[in-house]
Amino acid sequence: MPKTGRGLATILVTLVLCGAFRCEAAEPSEETIARGKALVVAGDCASCHTADPAKPFAGGKRIDTPFGGIYAPNLTPDRETGIRSWSDEDFLRAMRQGVGPDGTRYYPAFPYPYFTRLIRDDILAIRAYFGTLEPVRNKVKPAELRFPYNIRAGMRLWNWLYLQPGFLMPDQAKGAEWNRGRYLVEGLGHCGACHTPKTWLGGDKRDQAFGGSRVDTMFAPRLDAAARSGLKSWSAEDIAEYLQSGRNAKSHAGPLMSEVVLNSTSKMSDGDVKAIAVYLKSLPSGAAEPKVSPPSAAQMTDGEKIYRGACIACHETDGSSAPRIYPPLPANANLQSADPTSTIRIILDGAESITTTRAPNTGSMPAYAAKLTDQQIADVTTYIRNAWGNAAPAVTAADITKARGK
């Protein structure tokens, strides 16, 4: 047989055998899988994609947005309801462009506008790790978005407005640690998804990056160097301690951030956490903090009375509290946010410090929704936001009434 004929025959035999035995790429190495697992932890994938702790990454968890509810998809290697049948290119396109294998365009509750910055090897390492999970059959409910946001074709326009594909090129003037921190914060960790203000279409206001934003019923605080409500008074060590334990000498993680600490940052390597801290500490102050007019003397007096009757047992007369058990109130950045939502919610609902390996001791605060009137909560909130050198806009009874409604 001529050489050409033998060559064609070999190709045909190979194709037949591949079709019969489903030829697949080489199995990923243990090192790649381990790196993928670490990247999945850093990306906090479990927080959104796990509805049932007994079925990790099987999806189904409802994510509430201003436009309606979205259910996180199944990431396990189930062929019919998960990602077993996806190719590497399918996974890359989903992560970088927000487009599924069938051409379906994802909504940005899936933070692909941040994941688009990841390098190919990291994305494929993440896929390799997901491939090692136990397959779970779990068909996720479709999104429940209001018209016209339920028209997926509209995502073409959204992506044109807000998606900026491309890698984060290393800044050669900065060190490796800073660049690693930037990659984690602006890419994989998608910190801006919560901490950057949004437009009415849900896109980032890029000129206000990390300037704080309302998330569900809480307020994700500023991560820039703002003096009162940002991280200017925090050291890189303070930031790292907070991410690893959920608390430090200045503050405690609130309900939403606690989930991030438990599922992600407390499980990350010391090197990656330190890199995040170094990068965040390097951010300049963004928009000027609002000028604050002092609250009325009457409201401060009434608020102090409530504070002395309900708060000093844990927070002390001077607000110094017991750091790392009960958060100090003076110079508290979260407390002085222009948006008082988180402070109001904690007073209404109570709070409990998460426990981690680095901070196993507990601390809790009772709920005051049934114990205090709207005016009393407004007064004590205003008091603690403006006592001991703090400065933040006053809170009204109407603010509390509105918060109760949520």
N, C-alpha and C positions, 0 to 999 in steps of 0.2 A: 504493500500500500504506500502511495506517495506520502512524504513527510507532512504535507499540508492536510491530507486526508486523515493521517493518524492524529494530528493536532486537533482537528475538528472533532474526531471521535472521542478524544480524551475530554474535551470540553463538554461534549454532550453527556458522557458518562458521569462526569462530575456534577452537572446540573441535575441529572436524574437522581443521583445519590443524595444530593443536598435536599431535593424535594422530598425524598423518601424519609430521610433521617433528620430533617430540619437542621442543616448546618448552622452553627452559631459561632459568634466571636469567642475568643478565648475568655475564660473566666477571669474576673478581676482579682487582683492579688489581695492578700489579707491586709497589706499596707494601704491599698486604695480604699478598701471597705472601712478600715479604721479611720482614715482621713474623712471619708464620707460621713461617718457617724458623728465625728467631731463637728463637721460643717453643719449637719442637720441640727445638732444641739445649738450651735452658734446662731443659726437662723430661726430658732424657736419654732420649728415646724410643728412640734407636738401640741402647742397651745391651741392652734386652730384646727389641726387635722385629727384630733383625738376627742371623740364624744364620749366613748366608753373606755375607761382606763384599762379594762380587760382586753380591749381590742385597739392597741396603739396604732395610730396613723390610718385607721380604717375610715376616717372622715365622718360626715354626718352632723358635725357640730354647727349650730346656727350662729352666724356672724351678723349682728344687727348693724345696719348702716343708715345714714339719713335718707336713703332711697328705698329701704326695705330690707328683707332678710336674704342672706346667701348661705348656702350649706357647703362646707368645705369638702372637697372630693376625697376619694379613697386613694391612698398612696401605696397600699400594700400590693404585692405582685399577684393579685387575683386577675385572671385573664379577662373575665367579663366585666367586672365592676371596678377593677383597679388599673394598674399600669403595666401588667405583665406583657401585653401585646405591643407596647410602645417600642419604637426604635430609639436609638440614641438621638437621632435627629429630631424625632418627635419631642423628646424630653428637652432638648436644647431650645427648640422653637417655643415650647411652652414657657420655659424659664426666661427667655430673652425677649420674646415678642408677645407673650400672653395669648398664644394661639394653640388650640388643641389639635390632636392628630386628624380629627375630622373637619378642621377649619373653624370650629367654634371659637369665638373670641371670649376670653375670660374677662371678668370684671376686676377692677384694680383692688378689690378686697384681697385678692391674691397679689402680693407685692412684686409682680414682675417688673414694674418700673425701676425697682431697686436691684432685683436679681439680674437684670440685663447687664449689669456691670461685672458679673462674675466671669472668671476665666473658664475656658472650656473644660480643662482637667478637673476643676472643682465641681462643675455641674455634673460631669460624668461620674465623679466619685460619689456624689450624693445619690445619683441613680443606682450606682452599684450597691450602696448600703441599703436602699429601699428594696433592692432585689433579694436581700437576705432575710427580710421580714416574713413572718408567717402570713400566708395569703388569707384574706378575710373577704368573704362575699358580702358586700354591703352596697346596695344600690342607693345612692344619695338622692334626696329630694331635689327637684329643680328650684332655682332661685325664685323668690317671692318679692319681686320688685314692682313698684308702682309704674304706671305708664307716664311718660314715655321711656323711663329708664330700663324697662324690660325689653327694649328693642336692641338686640345685640349688635346689629349693624351700626348702631350709633357709636360703638367702641372704635370704629375706624376714625371718626372725628376726634374722639377723646385721645386716642393714641397720637394723632397728628398734633394735638395741642400740648400733650403732657409727657409722652414717652420720648426719652432721649437715649436711643440705643448707643452702646459704646462702652469700652472699658475705662477704668480709672487708671490713667497712666501715672506711674510713680513720679512723685516730685523729687527730683534728684537733689534739691536743696535741703530736703528733710531726711531724717534717718529712717532705717528700715522699720523701726517700731512705730513711728508716726504713720508711715504708709500702710502698715498692717492695720493699725487702728482705723484709719480712714476707710480701708477696704471693708472692714467689719461694720463700721457705723453707717456708711453711706450705701453699702451694697448688701451683703449677706444679712446683717442685723436689722436692716430696714428701719432704723430708729426714727427717721423722718416720717414714717407712715403714721405715727402717733404724735410726734413732737413738733411737726411743722404745720402751720396753719393751712387750711384748705380753701379753695375757691368754691363757688356754689355748685360746681360740677364734680367736686371731690378731688381735684388736682392740687398738687403742692403749689403754694405761693413761694416760688424759688427765691424771691428777694427777702423772705422772712424765714429762711431755713433755721430749724431748731428753735423757733421763737415761741413754742408752746401752742397747744391746740385742744379743743374740746373733743373728747373721745367717749362716746356713749354718755354715761351720767357722771363722768369724771373729767378733770382737766390735766392733760399731760404737760408738765411744766417746761419752762425754757431750759435748754441745755447749753446756751451760749454764756458769755461772761457778764451778763447783766448783773448789776451790783446787788439789787435787793432780791429779785426773783429768779436769777440765774445761778451759775456755778462759780462766780467770781471768788466767793469766800471759801470754796472747796479746794482742797489740794488734789493732786492726782491720786494720792493715797486714800483720801476720803472717797473719791469716786470708785476706786477699785474695791474698797471695803464694802461699800453700799451694794455694788453689783454682785459681790461674792456672798454676802450674808443677808442682804435685804435691809440693812440698817448701818448707821455709823453714828458718830457723836453729834451729828447735825440733823439727821432726819431718818425716817423709816419709810419703807416702800408701801404705797397705798394698794388698794385692792387689785387694780389692773397690773401695776408694775410687779406686785408680788408674784403673779403668775409667770412673768418673764424671768424673775430671779429663780424661782423654783425649777422651771423647766429648762432654762437656758443658762443664764450668766453664772449661777452657782456651780454649774457642772462644766464650765469652760476651763481651759488651761490657765494657769496663773499668767503665762506670757501673753495670751490673747486678751485677758481682762486688763492687764496693765497697758497693753497697746491701745485699747479703747479709751482708757482713762487719760493717757497721754494725748490722744487726739482730741478728745472732748475738752480737755483743759486748754488746748491751743486755740479753740474757737474764739473769735473776737465777739464783742457785744454787738448785737444786731440793732433792731429798732429801739429807740429811746424808751425807757419805762415811762408810763404815764405820770404826769405830775399829780400829786395827791393833795387834796384839800383836807385838813384835819377834820375828823368827825366832830359832831357837836359835843360839847362838854356833857350834856345830859345823857347822850347815848353811851359815852365812855363811862360815866358814873354808873348807869344802870347795868352796863355790861360787866363792869368790875364786880358789882354785887353778885351777879350770876356766877362769875368766875370763882369768887371766894366761897360761894356756897356749894359749887358742884365740881370744881376742877383742881383746887390746890392740894388735895390729898395726894394726887399723883404728879401734878405739874409744878407744885410749890408756888409760893407767893410771887416769886420773881420769875416764874416761868422756866426755871432751870431744869426742872424735871429730873429724871434719872437716865442720863444718856445711854442709849442702846437697849433700854427697857421701855422708857417713855420718852418720846422725842422732845428735845428742848424747843421752846417757843420763840425766844429772842433770836433775831437774825435768821429765822427759818425761811428759806427761799420759797418752799411750797406754800407756806402760810401767806406770803406776801405777793403771790401771783395776782395779776390784774383781774383774772377770772377767779372768783371765790368758790367755784363749784365743788372742788375736791374737799375743801375745808367744811363746807356746808354738809356734804354727804357724810363725812366721817362723824360729824356731830349728830346728825339725824340717825344714822344707821349703826354707829359704833365702829370699832375696828379691833383687829387682833394682829399682832406681829407674827409674821411667818417664822418658822423655825428651820434653820439650816445647820449643816455640820459646824460651821463657824460661829453660829449664834443659836444655840439650842434652847436658851431660856425664853420664856414667853412673856408677853405683855398684852394687856387688852384694855379697851375703853368701852364703857357701856353706851347703848343707844339712848339718845335724849328726845327722840321724836315724840314720844308719848308723855315725856316729863316736863317739857318746856313749850311755851307758846311760840308762834312764829316770831313775834316781836322780841321775846327773850332770846331766842336763838340768833336773831339778827343782831341784837345788842352784844351778846358775848362773842359772836364771830367778829364783829367790828372791833371789839375791845382787844382781842388777842392779835388781830392783824395790825393794831396800831399802838400797842403798849410796848414798853421796854426798848424803844427806839425803832420798832417796826413801822412801816408806812404802806398802806394799801387802801383802795377805795372802800368807803363804808358799804355795809350790806343793809338792805331794807327788809321789812316784813314781807313785802311782795316777792322778793327774791326767794324767801323760804317757802312761801306758799307755792310758788312755781316749782321749786325743787321737790316738794312733797308730792306734787302731781305726777312726777316722773318715777 
